[in-house]
Amino acid sequence: MAKYVLLAIAALAIVWGIVKRKQVADFWLATKKYLREVKVEMQKVTWPTQNELFGSTIVVLVAVVVLSAIVTAWDQILSFVLHLIIPSGGA
């Protein structure tokens, strides 16, 4: 009886090893395919010139400064109005 149990365990171990080996092989094949596709797509990308990149950076920085000023102004105005409504007296 023990002999058959050991034989069954050995058979299961062999099957499990084969399945895992196939999964690993499939993983590497899928990874290689993905990287090949990435390479093809990256060759299709139109990269911006240095001048376009500089111009876009300036636009973003100006937008950040303007929006920061607007948010700060609204914060100050609403804070002032809130202090008028709810005075923060001592103690």
Buried (B, 14 or more C-beta within 10 A) or exposed (E): EEEEEEEEEEEEEEEEEEEEEEEEEEEEEEEEEEEEEEEEEEEEEEEEEEEEEEEEEEEEEEEEEEEEEEEEEEEEEEEEEEEEEEEEEEE
